[in-house]
Amino acid sequence: MMRSSSLRVLPAAVFLSLLLSAGPLHAQTETSTEYLRLSWRYDQLLKTKNPQSIASIQKGIDAERSTIRSEIEKEMGSLIKTEEQSSEATDLVRVLDQQRSVVSSLNERIDAAKADLSLLEKEEGYYKTGEAPPEGQIALTKTYPELLAKKAVLEDRIDVLQAFQATQEDRLNKLKSEQQVRSLGTFFGILTYIGIFLAAFWGEGFVRNRLLTHIRPRRLRYAITKTFSLIVYVTLAFWFIQKVFSEHPGILTVIALIGAALVVVMQDLIKGTIGWLGLKNTLSLGQRITVGPFTGDVVDTGILYTTIVVSRTTGMDEVGQVGKLVRIPNEKFLSQPLVNYHSTSDFENAELSIRIARSDQWEQANRIIEEVLHHFTDGFSKQAQRQTDHRMRGFYFSHVSPSWRIYLSLTPDREVEFAVCFPAPIGQRRAVATQITKEIMKQFAEAGIDMTPRD
């Protein structure tokens, strides 16, 4: 059939490479020999006038198409097998993504083949009607037999692709179902872990509050309670880590990434833990400390918080805070000064002011005060010095812990004022000062020392 001279011709080899875009040219099923034979048979079919020859030629065409179809099936089977081998992994999510990619690739190939077939069908109309294609349109074939051969190959390719598409979509659906089952199993696994953690927390709290709190010795009760809680939580943590790593070996990379993010997000928690580690050698239960505006006795040291009972201090405005618990974040110990009143010894300096009216009685009064201080505070002084020598052993020098002292001064009214300084156990300063004051007043009264202020 004659074509318009204006019809531009696209070489068959170029069109073949565009038509079979599923891979490299050397991997395509329609080799040059097979393609030429199929085109030759269609040319015979169009030229023959003998009805008996048509059946024989059609049989040859069917044989050629069957061969080409087999090659297409081998090509697609090899391609799918390569994709499946590359997706051999224990990670179902990754396998599922690769299967989606296979199905998507098949859909794209089917769409491309259908688009090419549509172009050939449109061009076939020009062959049948003898019309010339529009000016500037590129012809995809040179002859009608060539067009019929390419059209037959495309039809066979579409059939094969659709068959593989159905199989791969079925596999994709099965993988999705399996993923849903695994997701449901993971969900129930998470619920199981949560249940185990809640049961452990409840059991630990029950034993601690119902049993361990009945231990009478305070230090033993505190030590056993803390040790029990530590054993429970450390055991739970090791069990959880072992369980997770045994069931999810590849989770280490995820944990590393999450850990890097948590380092930034949980800076306060990390600082608190570092602060707690720094306090292990500088702080003990029962010691009195000052951190920021709070002064009190340490009653608990945790990884994140240190708890103190607020003590009464000189010049304290908020008296209502005395005896209350204050939880201080351990990170504060890294950024704020810490005063530990027990750092050198368990004693603090106390002072009393005593005034007598008659200056001629000062020697007698001084003697009485010395005897009282000697009786009440000599033991404190010796203990304080021993503790100071021991606790300051690692420093440049160890100072001498002061014992009791008496300072005298005269007032403008010629009264004698005694400034009495003495050591007292931390937290018992006022109680010891009261005992000393009572004894001094008693002995002053027996000796007739006048403490009445002058008018």
C-alpha positions in Angstrom: 0.0 0.0 0.0 1.4 3.4 -1.1 2.1 6.0 1.6 2.5 9.8 1.3 6.0 10.9 0.5 5.7 13.4 3.3 5.5 10.6 5.8 8.8 10.6 7.7 10.2 7.1 8.4 11.5 6.1 11.9 14.1 3.2 11.7 12.7 -0.1 13.0 15.7 -0.6 15.3 15.1 2.8 17.0 11.4 2.1 17.4 12.1 -1.4 18.7 14.4 0.1 21.4 11.6 2.5 22.4 8.9 -0.2 22.3 10.8 -2.6 24.5 11.8 -0.1 27.2 11.7 -2.8 29.9 15.4 -3.3 29.8 18.6 -3.2 27.6 18.2 -3.8 24.0 20.1 -7.1 24.1 17.7 -8.4 26.8 14.5 -8.0 24.7 12.5 -11.0 23.5 11.8 -10.0 20.0 15.2 -10.7 18.4 15.8 -9.4 14.9 15.4 -12.9 13.3 12.1 -13.6 15.0 10.8 -10.1 14.3 11.7 -10.3 10.7 10.1 -13.7 10.3 6.8 -12.5 11.9 6.8 -9.4 9.6 7.5 -11.7 6.6 4.6 -14.0 7.4 2.2 -11.0 7.8 3.4 -9.8 4.4 2.6 -13.2 2.9 -0.8 -13.1 4.5 -1.6 -9.8 2.9 -0.4 -10.8 -0.5 -1.9 -14.3 -0.8 -5.0 -14.8 -2.8 -5.4 -18.5 -2.2 -7.8 -19.2 0.7 -6.1 -22.5 1.4 -2.8 -20.8 2.0 -4.3 -18.4 4.6 -4.8 -21.1 7.2 -1.2 -22.3 6.8 0.2 -18.8 7.0 -1.9 -18.0 10.0 -0.7 -21.2 11.7 2.9 -20.0 11.1 2.0 -16.6 12.5 0.6 -18.2 15.6 3.7 -20.3 16.0 6.0 -17.2 15.7 3.8 -15.3 18.2 3.9 -18.3 20.6 7.7 -18.3 20.4 7.9 -14.6 21.0 5.4 -14.8 23.9 7.5 -17.5 25.5 10.6 -15.3 25.2 8.6 -12.4 26.8 7.5 -14.7 29.7 11.1 -15.8 30.2 12.2 -12.1 30.2 9.6 -11.1 32.7 10.2 -14.2 34.9 13.9 -13.4 35.0 13.2 -9.8 35.9 10.7 -10.7 38.7 13.1 -13.4 40.0 15.9 -10.8 40.2 13.6 -8.4 42.1 12.6 -11.2 44.5 16.2 -12.2 45.1 17.1 -8.6 45.9 14.3 -8.5 48.4 15.3 -11.5 50.5 15.4 -9.9 53.9 14.0 -10.5 57.3 12.5 -7.0 57.4 9.0 -7.4 56.1 8.6 -3.7 55.7 11.5 -3.6 53.3 10.2 -6.6 51.4 6.7 -5.0 51.1 8.2 -1.8 49.7 10.2 -3.7 47.1 7.0 -5.7 46.2 5.1 -2.4 45.7 8.0 -1.3 43.5 7.6 -4.5 41.4 3.9 -4.0 41.0 4.3 -0.3 40.2 6.9 -1.2 37.6 4.6 -3.7 35.9 1.8 -1.1 35.9 4.1 1.4 34.2 5.1 -1.2 31.6 1.5 -2.0 30.9 0.6 1.6 30.5 3.5 2.3 28.2 2.7 -0.8 26.0 -0.9 0.3 25.8 0.1 3.8 24.8 2.4 2.3 22.0 -0.4 0.0 20.9 -2.8 2.9 20.6 -0.3 4.8 18.4 0.0 1.7 16.1 -3.7 1.3 15.9 -4.1 4.9 14.9 -1.4 4.5 12.3 -3.1 1.3 11.1 -6.1 3.4 10.1 -3.9 5.3 7.6 -2.8 2.0 6.0 -6.4 0.8 5.7 -7.9 4.0 4.3 -4.9 5.0 2.3 -4.9 8.5 3.9 -1.7 10.3 4.5 -0.9 11.2 8.2 -0.9 14.8 9.2 2.1 17.0 8.2 5.1 16.5 10.5 3.9 13.3 12.2 6.5 10.6 12.4 5.6 7.2 11.1 6.4 4.4 13.4 6.6 1.7 10.7 7.6 1.6 7.1 5.2 -1.1 5.9 1.8 -2.5 6.9 3.3 -6.0 7.6 5.8 -4.4 9.9 3.0 -2.6 11.8 1.0 -5.8 12.2 4.1 -7.6 13.5 4.8 -4.9 16.1 1.2 -4.7 17.0 1.1 -8.5 17.6 4.2 -8.3 19.8 2.7 -5.5 21.9 -0.5 -7.4 22.3 1.4 -10.4 23.5 3.5 -8.3 25.8 0.5 -6.7 27.4 -1.1 -10.1 28.0 2.1 -11.4 29.6 2.5 -8.2 31.7 -1.1 -8.4 32.9 -0.7 -12.1 33.9 2.4 -11.2 35.9 0.6 -8.2 37.3 -2.2 -10.3 38.7 0.3 -12.7 40.3 2.4 -10.0 41.8 -0.6 -8.1 43.1 -1.8 -11.3 44.8 1.7 -11.6 46.4 1.5 -7.9 47.4 -1.9 -8.5 49.1 -0.6 -11.5 51.0 2.4 -9.5 52.2 0.1 -6.7 53.3 -2.0 -9.2 55.2 1.1 -10.7 56.8 2.2 -7.2 57.8 -1.2 -6.5 59.4 -0.9 -9.7 61.4 2.7 -8.8 62.5 1.6 -5.3 63.3 -1.3 -6.7 65.4 1.2 -9.0 67.1 3.6 -6.1 67.7 0.7 -4.1 69.2 -0.2 -7.0 71.6 3.5 -7.4 72.4 3.8 -3.8 73.4 0.7 -4.2 75.5 2.3 -7.2 77.1 5.5 -5.2 77.9 3.4 -2.4 79.3 1.5 -4.9 81.5 4.7 -6.5 82.7 6.1 -3.1 83.6 3.0 -2.0 85.4 2.9 -5.3 87.3 6.5 -4.9 88.3 5.9 -1.3 89.4 2.8 -2.3 91.4 4.6 -5.3 93.0 7.6 -3.2 93.9 5.4 -0.5 95.5 3.3 -3.1 97.3 6.3 -4.9 98.8 8.0 -1.5 99.7 4.9 0.1 101.3 3.3 -2.9 102.9 6.3 -5.0 104.0 9.6 -3.1 104.0 8.2 0.0 105.8 7.6 -2.1 108.9 11.3 -2.7 109.5 12.0 -0.7 112.7 15.7 0.3 112.4 15.6 3.4 110.3 18.9 3.0 108.5 18.3 -0.7 107.8 14.8 0.1 106.5 16.1 2.7 104.1 19.0 0.6 102.9 16.8 -2.5 102.3 14.1 -0.4 100.5 16.6 1.3 98.2 18.4 -2.0 97.4 15.1 -3.8 96.7 13.9 -1.1 94.3 17.3 -1.0 92.6 17.3 -4.8 92.1 13.7 -4.8 90.7 14.3 -2.0 88.2 17.7 -3.1 87.0 16.5 -6.7 86.5 13.5 -5.4 84.6 15.7 -3.2 82.4 18.1 -6.1 81.6 15.2 -8.4 80.8 13.6 -5.8 78.5 16.8 -5.0 76.7 17.6 -8.8 76.2 14.1 -9.4 75.0 14.1 -6.5 72.5 17.5 -7.4 71.0 16.7 -11.1 70.7 13.4 -10.4 68.8 14.6 -7.4 66.8 18.3 -7.7 66.0 18.4 -4.7 63.7 17.0 -2.3 66.3 20.5 -1.3 67.4 20.8 1.2 64.5 17.4 2.7 65.4 18.4 3.0 69.1 21.6 4.7 68.1 19.7 7.3 66.1 17.1 7.7 68.8 19.9 8.0 71.4 21.6 10.8 69.4 18.3 12.7 69.4 17.6 12.0 73.1 21.0 13.4 74.0 19.8 16.8 72.7 16.2 16.5 74.0 17.0 15.1 77.4 19.9 17.4 78.5 18.4 18.1 81.9 18.0 14.3 82.6 21.6 13.7 81.6 22.8 16.6 83.8 20.7 15.3 86.7 22.3 11.9 86.4 25.8 13.4 86.2 25.0 15.6 89.2 23.8 12.5 91.1 27.1 10.7 90.3 29.0 13.7 91.6 27.1 13.7 94.8 27.9 10.1 95.7 31.2 11.0 97.5 30.2 14.4 98.8 26.7 13.9 100.3 25.2 11.4 102.7 21.8 10.9 104.3 21.2 13.0 107.3 23.7 15.7 106.4 22.7 19.3 106.4 23.2 21.3 103.2 22.4 24.6 101.6 21.6 24.8 97.9 20.3 28.1 96.6 17.7 29.5 99.0 17.1 26.1 100.8 18.9 24.7 103.9 17.9 21.4 105.3 18.8 17.8 106.1 19.2 15.2 103.3 16.6 12.4 103.6 16.8 10.9 100.2 19.2 10.8 97.2 17.8 9.7 93.9 19.1 9.7 90.3 17.2 12.8 89.4 16.3 14.5 92.7 17.7 15.0 96.2 15.1 15.5 98.9 15.8 17.5 102.0 13.7 18.5 105.0 13.9 22.3 105.4 15.6 23.5 108.7 15.1 26.7 110.6 18.0 29.1 109.9 18.8 32.6 111.2 17.0 35.3 109.3 14.6 32.8 107.7 11.4 34.6 106.5 9.3 31.6 105.4 8.9 29.9 108.7 6.1 27.8 107.3 8.7 25.9 105.2 10.4 24.5 108.2 9.9 20.7 108.3 8.7 20.5 104.7 10.2 18.3 102.0 11.9 20.0 99.1 13.0 18.0 96.0 16.0 19.6 94.4 17.0 18.6 90.9 20.5 17.1 90.9 21.4 19.3 87.9 21.4 22.3 90.4 24.4 20.8 92.1 26.4 21.4 88.9 25.5 25.1 88.6 24.9 26.3 92.1 27.2 26.4 95.2 26.7 23.6 97.6 27.4 24.1 101.4 27.7 20.8 103.3 27.7 21.6 107.0 29.2 18.1 107.6 32.1 18.5 105.2 34.7 19.0 108.1 32.7 17.7 111.1 29.3 17.0 112.4 29.4 20.0 114.7 28.7 23.7 114.2 29.6 26.8 116.2 27.0 28.3 118.5 27.1 31.5 120.5 25.5 32.9 123.6 25.4 36.4 124.9 25.4 36.7 128.8 25.5 40.1 130.6 26.0 40.7 134.3 25.3 44.0 136.1 28.3 44.2 138.4 31.8 44.3 137.0 33.4 43.1 140.2 31.7 39.7 139.8 33.2 38.9 136.3 35.9 36.5 137.6 33.4 34.4 139.5 31.0 34.5 136.5 33.8 33.6 134.1 34.8 30.6 136.3 31.2 29.3 136.4 30.8 29.6 132.6 34.1 27.8 132.0 33.0 24.9 134.2 29.6 24.6 132.5 31.2 24.7 129.0 33.8 22.2 130.1 31.0 19.9 131.3 28.7 20.2 128.3 31.0 20.7 125.3 34.5 19.1 125.9 33.2 15.9 124.3 31.9 17.8 121.3 35.3 19.5 120.8 37.2 16.2 120.8 34.8 14.5 118.4 34.9 17.5 116.1 38.7 17.5 115.9 38.9 13.8 115.2 36.3 14.2 112.4 38.1 17.2 111.0 41.5 15.4 110.9 39.8 12.5 109.0 37.6 14.3 106.6 40.2 16.9 105.5 43.0 14.4 105.0 42.9 14.8 101.2 43.1 18.6 101.3 46.1 20.9 101.5 45.9 21.4 105.2 43.5 20.5 108.0 42.4 23.3 110.3 42.0 23.0 114.1 38.4 22.6 115.1 37.7 25.3 117.7 36.6 24.3 121.2 34.6 26.5 123.6 35.7 30.1 124.0 34.7 33.0 126.2 35.1 36.7 125.1 34.5 39.6 127.4 33.5 43.2 126.7 32.3 46.2 128.7 29.1 48.0 127.8 28.7 51.8 128.1 26.8 51.2 131.3 29.9 49.4 132.7 28.2 46.1 132.6 30.2 43.0 131.7 29.1 41.1 128.6 30.3 37.5 127.9 30.3 36.2 124.3 30.2 32.4 124.9 31.2 30.3 121.8 31.0 26.5 121.8 30.6 23.6 119.4 27.2 21.8 119.2 26.0 18.9 117.0 24.5 20.2 113.8 20.7 20.5 114.2 21.0 20.6 118.0 22.5 24.0 118.5 19.4 25.5 120.1 18.9 22.5 122.4 22.5 22.6 123.6 22.4 26.3 124.0 19.3 26.0 126.1 20.9 23.4 128.4 24.0 25.6 128.9 21.9 28.7 129.5 19.8 26.9 132.2 22.9 25.6 134.0 24.6 29.0 133.9 21.5 30.8 135.2 21.1 28.2 138.0 24.7 28.5 139.2 24.7 32.4 138.9 21.6 32.4 141.2 23.4 30.1 143.7 26.5 32.3 143.6 24.5 35.6 143.9 25.7 37.0 140.6 23.4 39.9 139.6 22.1 39.7 136.0 19.5 42.4 136.6 20.1 45.3 134.0 20.7 48.7 135.5 18.1 51.3 135.2 
